């Protein structure tokens, strides 16, 4: 996470919240105002509020610096996320490496609680090798996958990426449906872009894993080809 964002997180902890909604939206990554819940007031939401909203609301939210923010989601994005999670799960389960979770699997990071579209947690990251009892555990996944939606902003995804890396995530895949590409991040400062004819692998996080990027979109192609 950048120095500015770390300073912002500390400011939130001490009650020094932005004075205007415009300022808060900028801090959240220039997201549209309609994705920010006003109850409880931005800057005052707690983990209990997040859990309550995610049970009662039609949309999933994340907790960002005391603010409830609706996840930008879509049907196509969900289909691709399920395809990716299925591909990963087959490999992870076969090799008994850990667990794969979906968009409703939330992780408490530093100043945020995020629900990546897909996440892999190696068995070594579970305390004492056991499943956590918390619904939203304080665990950083080894791999996270974010399937970009129309409602996502560049600033929002940059912030998410920095948060993930700062929390200890080793590998990030940012999947762009429009261009059918995947941006692969192993650090906050550099990435590698692969297209649908390319192979994607698990790097040091999932040694031996490899598949075509095209496999992420095969379910969409089956319908669109008809």
Secondary structure, 3 states (H helix, E strand, C coil): CCHHHHHHHHHHHCCCCCCCHHHHHHHCCCCCHHHECCCCCCCCCCHHHHHHHHHHCCCCEEEECCEEEECCCCHHHHHHHHHHHHHHHHHHHHCCCEEEECCCCCEECCCEEECCCEEEEEHHHCHHHCCCCCCCECCCCCEEEEECCCCCCHHHHHHHHHHHHHHCCCEEEEEECCCCEEEEECCCCCEEEEECCCEEEECCCEEEEEEEHHHHHHHHHHHHCC
